[in-house]
């Protein structure tokens, strides 16, 4: 027969043991979440899709048709998103999704793996960079973008019909894949920071003139931009993506690199802008501040001037001619058959 000891001292020790056990378990789970999920996925047959990957998220595929996105949080833990099943989570959730079972079986699997290279791995393309921690939900943003469709040759109907932006401008080579259509029909404009895709600006409208403006859940504002060319000599900075495309329709795209901020400017976007300026070709000459011709637009231009006061490029104000106009107002005023102008903004 076992001898039960029920003294206070032993009861306290028993409680402490259980507490330590819980603490050990939590520490183990946190350690698992910091294991390099890309390396583990490679050990399970996934291969990196370098074309779709960036510093903020890595896309991986395997022969069964599974496709996942992997990101790193500011706590240095890894998360994933499965584009096929619309599910995601930590490396623990990833193991359960692949093998079934529960938390206990996942812990045993990861104890055996322990982040070592002992398990066989598939061969992935070598990266010129490391996955960087993201303040935004990088895998969710990338999943949203991957689910969207490319615009047709006729352009996005809202931009063409209601904003007067010609389809040939929307499909200009420097804007290739810079506009997509989500399942709700919204026009989608990707935002980028130094690490890659970080958010998506959303726009839409209807026959009554009501407009919708939004931003992707889990994303953060960077800069919407055209595709860079070595021949670009002017950097054009606009307030919105609609203004960016409107100005391109009015004045053309030759030797210009376009950017927009999606409204008011944040400190994070300031860093993105400095990086964009530094990446302009050596032959670049100036920056055009193409904001609205009103007090708010002039204040924004003044703020950018201060931000880039030590910039090597000449900074020039470039406002629409009409008082109070933005660049889409300017475009619509030049159209022989003016589209229905939006009247309201739903945030």
Beta strands, then each sheet from edge to edge (+ up, - down):
strand 1: 47-48
strand 2: 58-61
strand 3: 67-73
strand 4: 78-82
strand 5: 87-89
strand 6: 133-134
strand 7: 149-150
strand 8: 180-181
strand 9: 187-193
strand 10: 196-205
strand 11: 210-215
strand 12: 224-225
strand 13: 234-238
strand 14: 256-260
strand 15: 286-290
strand 16: 314-317
strand 17: 344-346
sheet 1: 1+ 2- 3+ 4- 5+
sheet 2: 1+ 2- 3+ 6+
sheet 3: 7+ 8- 9+ 10- 11+ 17+
sheet 4: 12+ 14- 13- 15- 16-
end
